[in-house]
Amino acid sequence: MKTILAGVNYFAGWWEPLPNKWHRHADSFAIEQGEDWRPDFPERVPLLGEFNNQETLNKELVVAGDYGVDFFPILWYYNEKDAEREPHSSLLNNIFDDYLNSPNADRVNFFIEFCNHPPFDVTEDWQWQECLDAWKKIITHPSYLKVGGKALFKVHGADYFIQQNNNDIARCKKQLDSIRELFRSKGMEVIIGAGVMTEQHIDADNPIAHVFDFTCTYMDFPNLEPKDTDYPYELLGEHCRLARQIHSKDAIPYMPYMPAGWSPRPWPDTRACFDFPTREEWRKELELMRNDLLTLPNLGLPLADGSIQAAFNSYAWNEFGEGGIIAPTHITEYMKLEEWSAIFKAEQVHNEHDLIFN
């Protein structure tokens, strides 16, 4: 059984119809199509497929499994049945059908990360019911991740979720209880997590601690002034290390994040950018993550007996536009996966807890 459960966030926004994200535009879902940015950023072009489809996913699952990726939290987005929140945004969830139909789905487990940031927020009861209806067929797949016998589910933004429920904690609990009932109707218990930021300490009085079972972070980075050159990757590493220190003292468990990069230069994003890690920098941060998971309290996923399964998620498999990239790409190739495998694939231990990969 693995000592550390190692996951990588998965973003399925790489569709082929235009407009798409391989082109420059005014915002991430713009209607107007700009020029293709791939020739200017060849190190971001993936080797296994440039579009999210069945063929690409089938290859990704084999490679990720071979290199020791245990699970993909996959972003799921709400669109009304007869309308798209943004152009082509209904294509974002096609990845789940591809997963359910893949002959390689048993290579890497997955779970739903309900992406509730605007414009994909859910505020009405009938919208919430549409979400539950859509999740029904996904959660029964044999590769849906279970830890200690319980399935996982994540709400992307904890604060957004509470705000979208008008700061009504009873309403928040009612919605999350409906997720629990959905899983129970399929013969499963579930633990529900939500996204927080690096310096957002969750004490016992925080509403988040009263609503969710654990927290985690999709991605965060230092709030620095934008400039023409990139800041050192070391600063991203320091920031995620700070998160582990802060959240090790939280009232509920925290699954830490590992940034593979942050540099949204292909898109007109005005925030600060950072260098991609060298092999040595990447290895160092992975080793520090492993050491913290084995020594600091409260880091990982809650188990039924009150103990914690050490676990983390990395940003990201395929955030090619933003620079969070672990998938093999031109120039960088398999470097990040090679270091990942050397540190986490062989982590084994025998203990009393069942880590169930179905």
QUIUR-V739285 format. One record per residue. N is the residue number from 0. OMEGA is omega in degrees with one decimal (none if undefined). BURIAL is # if it has 16 or more other C-alpha atoms within 10 Angstrom, else .. D_LAST is the distance of its C-alpha to the last C-alpha in Angstrom with 1 decimal. Layout:
BEGIN
n->[N	N]
omega->[OMEGA	OMEGA]
burial->[BURIAL	BURIAL]
d_last->[D_LAST	D_LAST]
END
This chain:
BEGIN
n->[0	1	2	3	4	5	6	7	8	9	10	11	12	13	14	15	16	17	18	19	20	21	22	23	24	25	26	27	28	29	30	31	32	33	34	35	36	37	38	39	40	41	42	43	44	45	46	47	48	49	50	51	52	53	54	55	56	57	58	59	60	61	62	63	64	65	66	67	68	69	70	71	72	73	74	75	76	77	78	79	80	81	82	83	84	85	86	87	88	89	90	91	92	93	94	95	96	97	98	99	100	101	102	103	104	105	106	107	108	109	110	111	112	113	114	115	116	117	118	119	120	121	122	123	124	125	126	127	128	129	130	131	132	133	134	135	136	137	138	139	140	141	142	143	144	145	146	147	148	149	150	151	152	153	154	155	156	157	158	159	160	161	162	163	164	165	166	167	168	169	170	171	172	173	174	175	176	177	178	179	180	181	182	183	184	185	186	187	188	189	190	191	192	193	194	195	196	197	198	199	200	201	202	203	204	205	206	207	208	209	210	211	212	213	214	215	216	217	218	219	220	221	222	223	224	225	226	227	228	229	230	231	232	233	234	235	236	237	238	239	240	241	242	243	244	245	246	247	248	249	250	251	252	253	254	255	256	257	258	259	260	261	262	263	264	265	266	267	268	269	270	271	272	273	274	275	276	277	278	279	280	281	282	283	284	285	286	287	288	289	290	291	292	293	294	295	296	297	298	299	300	301	302	303	304	305	306	307	308	309	310	311	312	313	314	315	316	317	318	319	320	321	322	323	324	325	326	327	328	329	330	331	332	333	334	335	336	337	338	339	340	341	342	343	344	345	346	347	348	349	350	351	352	353	354	355	356	357]
omega->[-175.1	173.6	-175.8	176.6	-170.1	-177.6	-179.3	178.4	-176.9	179.9	-173.7	-177.9	-173.6	178.8	-177.3	-178.6	177.4	-0.2	176.3	-169.9	174.7	-179.0	178.1	178.4	-172.1	174.5	-168.1	178.9	-173.1	178.3	-176.6	-175.3	175.8	-177.2	177.8	-177.0	-176.6	178.9	-179.6	-177.8	-174.2	-179.5	179.1	-176.2	-173.9	-179.9	-172.1	180.0	-175.6	179.9	177.1	176.4	-175.6	-178.3	179.9	-177.6	179.5	178.4	-178.7	-178.2	178.1	-177.9	-179.4	178.6	-179.7	-176.1	171.5	171.3	-175.6	-177.2	171.8	161.3	-174.1	-179.8	176.7	-174.2	178.8	166.0	173.1	-174.0	-174.9	-177.6	175.1	178.6	176.9	-178.3	177.6	-175.8	174.8	179.7	-176.5	-175.5	178.3	-178.9	-178.4	174.0	178.0	178.8	-177.4	-178.3	-174.5	174.1	-178.4	-175.5	-179.7	-177.8	-178.9	176.4	-178.7	167.2	-177.1	165.8	-178.3	-174.7	-171.4	178.2	178.6	9.2	-175.1	179.4	179.8	-173.9	-176.2	-178.8	-178.9	174.9	178.9	178.7	176.2	176.1	-179.6	179.7	-179.7	-177.3	-173.9	-173.6	-177.6	-169.8	-178.8	-179.1	-178.2	-178.5	175.8	-170.2	171.4	178.5	-175.8	179.1	-178.5	176.8	177.8	173.4	-179.8	167.5	-171.1	-176.7	-178.9	-178.1	176.6	-176.7	-179.6	178.6	-178.5	173.4	175.6	179.7	179.2	-174.6	177.5	177.9	176.8	-179.5	179.0	179.6	-180.0	175.7	177.1	173.4	178.7	178.2	177.5	179.5	179.6	178.8	177.4	174.8	-176.3	163.4	-176.5	167.8	-172.2	178.5	178.8	-175.7	173.6	-178.5	-171.8	-172.0	-176.9	179.9	-177.3	178.8	-173.2	-180.0	-178.3	178.8	-180.0	-179.7	-179.6	-171.8	-172.3	179.8	177.7	174.0	175.3	-178.6	174.5	176.7	172.8	-177.9	-178.3	179.7	-176.8	178.2	175.1	175.7	-174.9	179.4	-177.7	171.3	179.8	176.4	-180.0	-179.5	173.8	177.9	178.8	-176.1	-179.4	174.1	176.8	178.7	-179.3	179.0	-177.6	-172.6	173.6	179.8	-179.1	178.8	176.9	-177.0	-179.4	174.1	-173.3	-179.7	176.6	-178.5	174.5	178.3	171.8	179.8	-176.2	-176.7	177.0	179.3	179.5	179.2	-171.9	-177.8	-179.0	178.6	-175.5	175.9	168.8	-179.3	167.2	176.6	-177.7	179.4	179.4	178.5	-179.9	-177.5	176.9	178.4	177.7	175.3	179.6	-177.8	179.8	178.9	-178.8	-174.4	-179.2	177.8	164.3	-175.3	178.1	-174.5	-175.7	175.4	-172.0	-177.0	179.5	176.2	-173.5	170.2	178.2	-177.1	172.6	172.9	-177.0	175.8	-1.6	176.2	-165.7	170.6	-172.0	-179.8	-179.1	176.4	173.6	-167.6	170.2	176.1	178.9	-178.0	173.3	179.8	180.0	179.4	-171.2	-172.7	-175.9	178.0	178.3	178.9	176.8	-177.8	-178.0	-174.9	-169.8	-175.3	-174.9	-179.0	-179.3	175.0	175.0	176.3	-172.0	-175.9	177.5	171.3	-167.9	171.2	179.9	none]
burial->[.	#	#	#	#	#	#	#	#	#	#	#	#	#	#	.	.	.	#	#	#	#	#	#	#	.	.	#	#	#	.	.	#	#	.	.	#	#	.	.	.	.	#	#	#	#	#	#	#	#	#	#	#	#	.	#	#	#	.	#	#	#	#	#	#	.	#	#	#	#	#	#	#	#	#	#	#	#	#	.	.	.	.	.	#	.	#	#	#	#	#	#	#	#	#	#	.	#	#	#	.	#	.	#	#	#	#	#	#	#	#	#	#	#	#	#	#	.	.	#	#	#	.	.	.	.	#	#	.	.	#	.	.	.	#	.	.	#	#	.	#	.	#	#	#	#	#	#	#	#	#	#	#	#	#	#	#	#	#	#	#	#	.	#	#	.	.	.	#	.	.	#	#	.	#	#	.	.	#	#	.	#	#	.	.	.	.	#	#	#	#	#	#	#	#	#	#	#	.	.	#	#	.	.	.	.	#	#	#	.	#	#	#	#	#	#	#	#	#	#	#	.	.	.	.	.	.	.	.	.	#	.	#	#	.	#	#	.	#	#	#	.	#	#	#	#	#	#	#	#	#	#	#	#	#	#	#	#	#	#	#	#	#	#	#	#	#	.	#	.	.	#	#	#	#	#	#	.	.	.	.	#	#	#	#	#	#	.	#	#	.	#	#	.	.	.	#	#	#	#	#	#	#	.	.	.	.	#	#	#	#	#	#	#	#	#	#	#	#	#	#	#	#	#	#	#	#	#	#	.	.	#	#	#	#	#	#	.	#	#	#	.	.	#	#	.	.	.	.	.	.	.	#	.	#	.	#	.]
d_last->[13.8	14.7	17.8	17.3	14.4	16.0	15.5	17.9	19.1	19.2	22.3	22.7	26.4	27.7	28.9	31.7	34.2	37.0	37.2	34.2	33.3	34.6	38.1	40.1	40.8	42.0	38.7	35.0	35.2	38.9	40.5	42.8	41.7	42.9	43.0	40.1	39.3	37.3	40.5	41.4	38.0	36.8	34.7	32.3	31.9	28.4	28.3	25.2	26.6	28.7	27.2	23.8	23.2	20.9	22.6	22.3	18.7	17.9	19.9	18.7	15.0	16.4	18.8	16.7	14.1	17.1	18.7	16.1	14.9	11.6	11.4	13.8	15.3	16.8	20.2	20.7	24.4	26.4	29.1	31.1	30.6	33.9	34.4	33.1	33.6	34.5	35.2	32.1	29.8	28.1	26.6	24.6	21.7	21.7	19.0	16.4	17.6	17.6	13.9	13.1	15.5	14.7	14.3	12.9	10.2	7.7	10.2	9.8	7.7	10.2	11.8	15.2	18.4	21.1	24.1	27.0	29.8	32.9	33.4	30.0	30.6	30.1	33.0	33.6	31.9	31.7	30.0	27.4	26.8	26.3	23.6	21.8	22.3	20.9	17.7	17.0	15.6	13.5	11.5	10.2	8.5	5.0	5.1	6.7	6.9	7.2	9.9	11.6	9.8	11.1	10.2	12.5	15.4	18.5	22.1	23.7	27.0	27.7	31.5	31.3	29.2	31.8	34.7	33.4	33.4	37.1	36.3	35.7	33.3	33.2	32.2	29.5	28.0	28.4	26.4	23.5	23.7	23.3	20.0	19.0	20.4	18.5	15.1	16.7	17.9	14.4	13.7	12.3	14.2	14.4	16.2	18.5	20.1	23.0	24.9	28.1	30.5	31.5	34.5	33.3	33.3	31.6	33.8	33.6	35.9	34.0	32.7	29.4	28.8	29.6	27.2	24.0	21.7	21.7	23.2	22.7	24.8	24.1	27.4	30.8	33.9	37.4	39.9	42.5	45.2	44.4	46.4	46.9	45.3	41.9	41.4	39.9	36.1	36.9	37.4	33.9	32.7	35.1	33.9	30.2	31.4	33.5	30.6	28.9	32.2	32.8	29.4	29.1	31.7	30.1	29.8	26.0	23.4	23.4	20.9	23.4	23.7	25.1	27.4	27.5	30.7	32.7	35.5	35.7	38.9	38.1	38.2	41.2	39.5	42.1	40.1	40.4	38.6	37.5	37.6	34.4	33.5	34.9	32.8	34.4	33.9	30.2	29.7	31.7	29.7	26.3	28.0	29.3	26.0	24.5	27.6	27.6	24.0	25.0	28.4	28.6	27.5	25.3	23.3	19.6	17.3	18.5	17.1	18.3	21.0	22.6	21.5	19.7	16.8	18.7	17.3	19.1	19.0	21.6	23.9	23.0	21.6	24.2	26.8	29.4	32.2	31.8	31.2	27.8	26.6	24.1	23.6	26.1	29.5	33.0	35.0	32.3	30.0	27.1	28.8	26.4	23.3	25.4	26.1	22.6	21.4	24.3	23.6	19.8	18.1	19.7	19.3	18.1	19.0	18.7	18.8	18.3	15.4	11.8	9.7	6.1	3.8	0.0]
END
